[in-house]
Amino acid sequence: MTHPALALTLLIAAFAAIPPAYRVTDSGLELVGVSADCPIIYDNDFWTDVPDAAYLWAKASAGKCRLRGNIITRCTYGWETGYVHTLDQQQDEARKLLNAARESSLKHIPDPVIGAKLALRRPASERIEDTTFEPSAGSALIVSEAGKATPKQPLLIFVGGSCTTVATAYLSDPSIADRVLVFQIDGGGYNGSDAWAWQIAQTRLRFANWARGYFWPDISQWNPAVFDALPQNPLNNLLRDYAHGDLAKSNQWGDGAWIYWLFDHRCLTNAEDYDKSAITVPRNATHPVRMADEFLNTLNDPAVTHE
């Protein structure tokens, strides 16, 4: 007969996330089982205030990754007193970027689908299983693609905004937990404005964070001139506008630290514990110069536009 206290411990352990296994090599940081051969979903709120969606789409267009979906998750910043931004604004941005990409002859880009529209509320019981949630096309996509993945080759979900859609997918089907790996950008209170969704994702799913306690201006000097030599096409013109705009001074390489790393492990060179449930990248292990090289080499690749 199992002792009640032991049974409770085993139940909690069954729901607890196992931090991603990693190793540090001469070629940079490696996460066990993670490579560009894994299926990928990109999940963000805004799409033209960062350059990383365009970069990932360029990789997909060149046939260098398995992009399975794009999700527009409602920006939850300020949700307690009224959302600062509308979902319509975010959809307009996604369409703007998608049109520019397709006008530039990029291929293999899935149409974006709508994810969570409202922040998750912490239940009075404090139990994750008691959370009220509303499934969406985005959460359904995650559940579906996770079902095709495996623990050894998981679905990689790159989240640039709130974790609401990811957390909803888990609440819809907890069995996906060992078949997904969530990559998140700390970004202060903005990306974590849906704090309950963040907690669910961090503690129930394999979770890799970047920028805890720092952001791009703390580690990098922005040089918009490096975008000037990109080939002339609508997508690169949009990127040049971003690079020379005010947002780029703070957002710089955007939500893409883990995305660039996926294709060049030298972009991130170490990891450390994140509250015993995840991992995070320390400040001195991020290399923006390598990320810039990887980004520019990709957008300059003729294979991206199928020339």
Secondary structure, 3 states (H helix, E strand, C coil): CCCHHHHHHHHHHHHCCCCCCEEEECCEEEECCCCCCCEEEEEECCCCCCCHHHHHHHHHHCCCCEEEEEEECCCCCCCCCCCCCCHHHHHHHHHHHHHHHHHCCCCCCCCCEECCCCCCCCCCCCCHHHCCCCCCHHHHHHHHHHHHCCCCCCEEEEECCCCHHHHHHHHHCHHHHHHEEEEEECCHHHHCCCHHHHHHHHHHCEEEEECCCCCHHHHCCCCHHHHCCCCCCHHHHHHHHHHCCCHHHHHCCCCCHHHHHHHCHHHECCCEEECCCEEEECHHHECHHHHHHHHHHHHCCHHHHCC
